[in-house]
Amino acid sequence: MWYWGAGTIADALMIQTFGLVLPIFNKGFCLDAVMLSWAVMLPRLLDGITDPFVDHLSDNLHTRWGRRKPFLLVTAILGAALVAGIWWANPEWPKSWQFGFLIVCATLYYMTWGTYSITHYALGYELTDDYHERARVMAIRTVFLQLVVAAVGWSYWLAQRPVFGGEIHGIRWIGAGMAVLIIATGLIPVLACKERFARVNRTHEPILKSLKEAVRLGVFRTYLAVRFFSAFGLVVFNQLIFYVNTYHVCGGDKGLATKIIGIGTMITVVLSMAVLPLVPRISRGMGKRKAVILGCAIALGQACMMPLLYTPAQPYLQLVAARLTAPLVAIAIVLRDAIVPDICDIDELENGKRREALFTAVVSFVYKIEVLLCVVLVGYLLRFLAYDQTLKVQSPEVLTRLQWFTFSPNIFFCGVALLFAIRFPVTEAYMDEVRRKLDARREA
């Protein structure tokens, strides 16, 4: 489990680093927010469409190395090259050249990360059949994930240090270091892990039939709804909060804004990691379903509290939310992710196939679609709100509208997610019966 979990560092570094594209290309390269939104959205759309096909191939691949490892090996190396190379656009290029360069890099970037992430997840889902042990597997993954989040949370601040001579030069050095880490950690599960189901699915099944059977599962549709609405408002919030922090809370002081974000990330990581050892015990005591419901309720309360905490009078007051809710939300997210292998068992019982990668790809597709919609929406929102990236101080009217569009969607969609979480039917007793039937079938 720990060898597999170490591969999370490579996975998280790829996507967390790409999250810096919006502020750096917008502020450092001065690329228009709408152009930047489309440069990020179009590759993600293509990646979301191709993911199910690539990962269906992973479910049905038969090699001497297994189903997952060939994909992990190639994408770890290619992902490292892209993490280092995407920042080498020239600020002196015409904006159309920067736009084209970013689209090409982002297309390769998303497809590479998507393939690595989904096959890595699928390998982890196969590690154990135990209902509660699956929660421990996801907790181990989260330990490594939080370490990366803590480091990347400071990367934009670090890129602006005078020693680098500018944020563009700084992010190039940081990207090179991250590339080395991606290769070093991405190959650990390739070399150290064994696949339990390397020889299943001997009869190949068409992709469309597999997708139809997967989406037909009612529990999977409800699970997708919980994830979609939990993330939609939060993605909009995360895209816009940088601007609220910089221009409303910190009065245009980008250094202070990035410093606060870095501190908040560290607090969240420390508190989240402190409670992760409790995840298996909470899974046994409360159950994954009740924990997810509680997590959605806490996220809703946190979303309602956010407008009161982002104030120019007390810039550091926003860190209160990280202290109050991070541990419980972290536990809920870990247990939510641990539900996917349960759904794979239900699918095997009903359809006779092991399709960890396909289910992960569908989850990833839905998430990518909502993220790209949010990215494009944010680009147009910034234009609609009359935000001007060339100004250090924005007008009071712009700041007021910016706050409304940052906080309101998160409150609404967290409420919808809570309603779907309450409807989710899978409990420990439900899965015990599924496991009993599967074990009897395999024994026969």
C-alpha positions in Angstrom: 0.0 0.0 0.0 2.8 2.4 0.8 4.7 1.7 -2.4 1.5 2.3 -4.3 0.8 5.4 -2.3 4.2 6.9 -3.2 3.1 7.1 -6.8 0.5 9.7 -5.7 3.4 12.2 -5.5 3.9 11.9 -9.2 0.1 12.1 -9.9 -0.4 15.1 -7.7 2.7 17.0 -8.9 1.5 16.8 -12.5 -2.0 18.3 -11.9 -1.1 20.6 -9.0 1.6 22.2 -11.0 -0.7 22.7 -13.9 -3.0 24.6 -11.6 -0.4 27.4 -11.6 -1.0 28.0 -15.4 -3.9 30.4 -14.8 -2.2 32.9 -12.5 1.3 32.7 -14.1 0.2 33.0 -17.7 -2.3 35.7 -16.8 -0.1 37.8 -14.6 3.4 36.8 -15.8 2.8 36.4 -19.5 -0.2 38.8 -19.6 -2.3 36.4 -21.6 -5.9 37.4 -21.7 -8.1 35.6 -19.2 -10.6 34.4 -21.9 -7.9 33.2 -24.2 -6.3 31.4 -21.3 -9.6 29.8 -20.3 -10.0 28.3 -23.8 -6.4 27.2 -23.9 -7.0 25.2 -20.7 -10.6 24.1 -21.6 -10.1 22.6 -25.1 -7.3 20.2 -24.1 -9.3 19.1 -21.0 -12.3 18.4 -23.1 -10.3 16.2 -25.5 -8.7 14.4 -22.6 -12.1 13.8 -21.0 -13.4 12.3 -24.2 -10.4 10.0 -24.7 -10.0 8.9 -21.1 -12.7 6.1 -21.1 -11.2 4.6 -24.3 -7.6 4.6 -23.0 -8.6 3.2 -19.6 -11.0 0.6 -21.1 -7.8 -0.5 -22.9 -6.0 -0.7 -19.6 -8.8 -2.9 -18.1 -8.4 -5.3 -21.1 -4.7 -5.2 -21.7 -2.7 -8.4 -21.2 1.1 -8.2 -21.0 3.8 -9.9 -19.0 4.0 -6.8 -16.9 0.3 -6.6 -16.1 -2.6 -4.3 -17.2 -1.5 -1.1 -15.5 2.3 -0.9 -15.3 3.0 -0.2 -19.0 0.8 2.9 -18.8 2.4 4.1 -15.6 5.9 3.8 -16.9 5.4 5.8 -20.1 3.2 8.5 -18.6 5.5 9.1 -15.6 8.4 9.9 -17.9 6.3 12.0 -20.4 4.6 13.8 -17.5 7.9 14.9 -16.0 9.0 16.3 -19.4 5.8 18.3 -19.7 5.9 19.7 -16.1 9.4 21.1 -16.9 8.7 22.3 -20.5 5.3 24.1 -20.3 6.9 27.2 -18.7 9.3 27.8 -21.6 7.0 29.9 -23.7 8.6 33.3 -24.5 6.9 36.4 -23.0 8.0 38.3 -26.1 6.1 36.0 -28.4 2.8 37.3 -29.9 -0.2 36.3 -27.9 -1.4 34.0 -30.6 1.9 32.1 -30.4 1.6 31.8 -26.6 -2.0 30.6 -27.0 -1.0 27.9 -29.5 2.0 26.8 -27.5 -0.2 26.5 -24.4 -2.9 24.5 -26.2 -0.4 22.0 -27.5 1.4 21.5 -24.2 -1.9 21.4 -22.3 -3.3 18.7 -24.6 -0.3 16.5 -24.1 -0.3 17.4 -20.4 -3.8 16.4 -19.6 -3.8 13.2 -21.6 -0.6 12.2 -19.9 -1.7 13.0 -16.4 -5.2 11.6 -17.0 -3.8 8.2 -18.0 -1.3 8.0 -15.2 -3.8 9.1 -12.6 -6.6 6.7 -13.6 -4.3 3.7 -14.0 -2.7 4.5 -10.7 -6.1 4.7 -9.0 -7.2 1.4 -10.6 -4.1 -0.3 -9.3 -4.9 0.9 -5.8 -8.6 -0.2 -6.0 -7.3 -3.7 -6.6 -5.1 -4.0 -3.5 -7.8 -5.3 -1.1 -11.4 -6.6 -1.0 -11.9 -5.5 2.6 -14.6 -2.8 3.0 -12.7 -0.9 5.7 -9.2 -1.7 4.5 -10.1 0.2 1.3 -10.5 3.3 3.5 -6.9 2.8 4.8 -5.6 2.5 1.2 -7.2 5.9 0.3 -5.8 7.4 3.6 -2.3 6.4 2.6 -2.8 8.0 -0.7 -4.0 11.2 1.0 -0.9 11.4 3.1 1.3 11.7 0.0 -1.3 14.0 -1.7 -1.3 16.4 1.2 2.5 16.6 1.2 2.4 17.7 -2.4 -0.4 20.1 -1.8 1.6 21.7 1.0 4.7 22.1 -1.3 2.9 23.4 -4.3 0.9 25.8 -2.2 4.1 27.7 -1.7 5.4 27.4 -5.3 3.9 30.6 -6.6 5.3 32.5 -3.7 8.7 30.9 -4.1 8.8 31.6 -7.9 8.5 35.4 -7.0 11.7 35.4 -4.9 14.3 37.9 -6.1 16.9 35.2 -6.5 15.1 33.9 -9.6 14.8 37.3 -11.3 11.1 37.1 -11.9 8.2 34.6 -11.5 8.7 33.1 -15.0 12.3 32.2 -14.4 11.3 31.0 -10.9 8.6 28.6 -12.1 11.0 27.2 -14.7 13.5 26.2 -12.0 10.7 24.8 -9.8 9.3 22.9 -12.8 12.6 21.2 -13.4 12.8 20.1 -9.7 9.3 18.7 -9.9 10.1 16.8 -13.0 12.9 14.9 -11.2 10.4 14.0 -8.4 7.8 12.8 -10.8 10.1 10.3 -12.4 11.5 9.2 -9.0 8.1 8.6 -7.4 6.1 7.6 -10.5 8.2 4.5 -11.1 7.9 3.2 -7.5 4.6 1.4 -8.0 5.8 0.1 -11.4 8.8 -1.6 -9.8 7.4 -2.5 -6.4 3.7 -3.4 -6.7 2.0 -6.5 -8.0 -1.4 -6.6 -9.8 -4.0 -9.0 -8.3 -6.2 -9.0 -11.4 -3.6 -9.1 -14.1 -5.3 -12.0 -15.9 -9.0 -11.1 -15.6 -11.3 -10.0 -18.5 -10.0 -12.6 -20.9 -12.9 -11.9 -23.2 -12.7 -8.4 -24.7 -15.9 -6.3 -24.5 -16.7 -3.3 -26.7 -16.2 0.1 -25.0 -19.7 1.4 -25.6 -21.2 -1.7 -24.0 -18.9 -1.4 -21.0 -19.8 2.3 -20.6 -23.5 1.6 -20.8 -23.3 -1.1 -18.1 -21.3 1.1 -15.9 -23.6 4.2 -16.1 -26.6 2.0 -15.7 -25.7 1.3 -12.1 -28.0 3.5 -10.0 -25.5 3.6 -7.1 -22.8 4.9 -9.4 -25.1 7.6 -10.8 -25.8 8.8 -7.3 -22.2 8.7 -6.4 -21.3 10.8 -9.5 -23.9 13.4 -8.5 -22.4 13.7 -5.0 -18.9 14.3 -6.5 -20.1 16.6 -9.2 -22.0 19.0 -7.0 -19.4 18.9 -4.2 -16.8 20.0 -6.7 -18.6 22.4 -9.0 -19.0 25.4 -6.6 -15.6 24.7 -5.0 -13.8 24.8 -8.4 -15.3 28.2 -9.2 -14.3 29.3 -5.7 -10.8 28.1 -6.1 -10.4 29.8 -9.5 -11.7 33.2 -8.2 -10.4 33.3 -4.6 -6.9 34.3 -5.8 -8.4 37.5 -7.2 -10.6 38.1 -4.1 -7.5 37.6 -1.9 -5.2 39.7 -4.0 -7.4 42.7 -4.7 -10.1 42.7 -2.0 -8.4 41.3 1.1 -4.8 42.4 0.4 -5.3 45.6 -1.6 -3.3 44.4 -4.6 -0.4 43.0 -2.6 0.3 39.8 -4.5 3.1 38.8 -2.2 0.9 39.0 0.9 -1.9 37.1 -0.9 0.3 34.2 -2.0 1.9 34.1 1.5 -1.6 33.8 3.1 -2.5 31.1 0.6 0.7 29.2 1.4 0.1 29.4 5.2 -3.5 28.3 4.8 -2.4 25.3 2.7 0.1 24.3 5.3 -2.5 24.5 8.1 -4.9 22.4 6.1 -2.3 19.8 5.3 -1.0 19.5 8.9 -4.5 19.2 10.4 -5.7 16.8 7.6 -2.6 14.5 8.0 -3.1 14.5 11.8 -6.5 12.8 11.5 -5.7 10.4 8.7 -4.6 7.6 11.1 -8.2 7.7 12.5 -9.8 7.0 9.1 -10.0 3.2 9.4 -11.5 3.5 12.9 -14.0 6.1 11.7 -14.9 3.9 8.8 -15.6 1.0 11.2 -17.5 3.2 13.7 -19.5 5.4 11.4 -19.4 3.8 8.0 -18.4 5.5 4.7 -21.9 6.6 3.8 -22.5 8.5 7.0 -19.0 10.1 6.9 -19.7 11.4 3.4 -23.0 12.9 4.5 -21.3 14.6 7.4 -18.5 15.8 5.2 -21.0 17.4 2.8 -22.8 19.1 5.7 -19.6 20.5 7.0 -18.6 21.7 3.5 -21.9 23.5 3.3 -21.3 25.2 6.7 -17.8 26.2 5.6 -19.1 27.7 2.4 -21.7 29.8 4.3 -19.0 31.0 6.6 -16.5 32.0 3.9 -17.9 35.5 3.1 -17.4 36.6 6.7 -13.7 35.5 6.8 -12.3 37.2 3.7 -12.1 40.8 5.0 -9.4 43.5 4.4 -9.6 44.4 8.1 -8.2 41.0 9.1 -6.4 39.4 6.1 -5.4 36.3 8.2 -8.9 35.7 9.5 -9.6 33.4 6.4 -7.3 30.9 8.0 -9.9 30.1 10.6 -11.9 28.0 8.1 -8.8 25.9 7.5 -8.4 25.2 11.2 -12.1 24.4 11.9 -13.1 22.2 9.0 -10.0 20.7 7.3 -9.8 17.5 9.4 -13.4 16.4 9.0 -13.5 17.3 5.3 -10.3 15.4 4.7 -11.8 12.3 6.3 -15.0 12.6 4.3 -13.0 12.9 1.0 -10.9 9.8 1.8 -13.9 7.7 2.6 -15.8 9.0 -0.5 -12.9 7.8 -2.7 -12.9 4.5 -0.9 -16.4 3.9 -2.2 -15.3 3.4 -5.8 -13.9 -0.1 -5.3 -17.2 -1.1 -3.6 -19.0 0.1 -6.8 -16.6 -2.0 -8.8 -17.6 -5.1 -6.7 -21.3 -4.3 -7.4 -20.5 -4.1 -11.1 -18.6 -7.4 -11.0 -21.6 -9.1 -9.3 -24.1 -7.7 -11.8 -22.0 -7.9 -15.0 -19.1 -10.2 -14.3 -16.2 -7.8 -15.2 -13.5 -6.0 -13.2 -13.4 -2.4 -14.6 -11.6 -0.3 -12.0 -10.0 1.9 -14.7 -13.2 2.4 -16.6 -15.1 3.6 -13.5 -12.2 5.8 -12.5 -12.2 7.2 -16.1 -15.9 8.1 -15.9 -15.5 9.8 -12.5 -12.5 11.6 -14.0 -14.4 12.6 -17.1 -17.3 14.1 -15.1 -14.8 16.0 -13.0 -12.9 17.3 -16.0 -16.0 18.4 -17.7 -17.1 20.5 -14.7 -13.6 21.9 -14.3 -13.3 23.0 -17.9 -16.8 24.5 -17.7 -15.7 26.4 -14.6 -12.4 27.6 -16.2 -14.2 29.0 -19.2 -16.9 30.4 -17.0 -14.3 32.1 -14.8 -12.6 33.6 -17.8 -15.8 35.2 -19.1 -16.8 36.2 -15.6 -13.6 38.1 -15.1 -14.4 40.0 -18.3 -18.0 40.5 -17.3 -16.9 41.9 -14.0 -14.7 44.4 -15.8 -11.5 42.9 -14.1 -8.4 44.4 -15.6 -5.2 42.3 -15.1 -3.0 45.4 -15.9 -4.3 47.3 -12.8 -2.9 46.8 -9.3 -6.1 48.0 -7.7 -9.6 47.2 -8.9 -12.7 49.4 -8.4 -15.1 48.8 -5.5 -17.8 47.7 -7.9 -15.6 45.1 -9.5 -14.6 43.8 -6.0 -18.2 43.5 -4.8 -19.3 41.6 -7.9 -16.3 39.4 -7.6 -17.2 38.4 -4.1 -20.7 37.5 -5.0 -19.7 35.2 -7.9 -16.9 33.6 -5.7 -19.0 32.6 -2.7 -22.6 32.1 -3.9 -22.1 29.1 -6.2 -20.1 27.2 -3.6 -23.0 27.6 -1.0 -25.7 26.5 -3.5 -23.9 23.4 -4.9 -22.7 22.2 -1.5 -26.4 22.1 -0.5 -27.3 20.0 -3.6 -24.4 17.6 -2.9 -25.7 17.0 0.6 -29.1 16.0 -0.7 -27.6 13.4 -3.1 -25.3 12.1 -0.3 -28.3 11.4 1.9 -29.8 9.4 -1.0 -26.7 7.2 -1.5 -27.8 3.6 -0.5 -24.5 1.6 -0.1 -23.7 0.6 3.5 -21.4 -1.9 5.1 -24.2 -4.5 5.4 -25.0 -4.0 1.7 -21.4 -4.6 0.8 -21.1 -7.7 3.1 -23.8 -9.3 1.1 -22.2 -8.4 -2.2 -18.8 -9.8 -1.1 -20.5 -13.0 0.1 -22.1 -13.6 -3.3 -18.8 -12.7 -5.1 -16.7 -15.1 -3.0 -19.2 -17.9 -3.6 -19.1 -17.3 -7.3 -15.3 -17.2 -7.4 -15.1 -20.3 -5.3 -17.4 -22.1 -7.7 
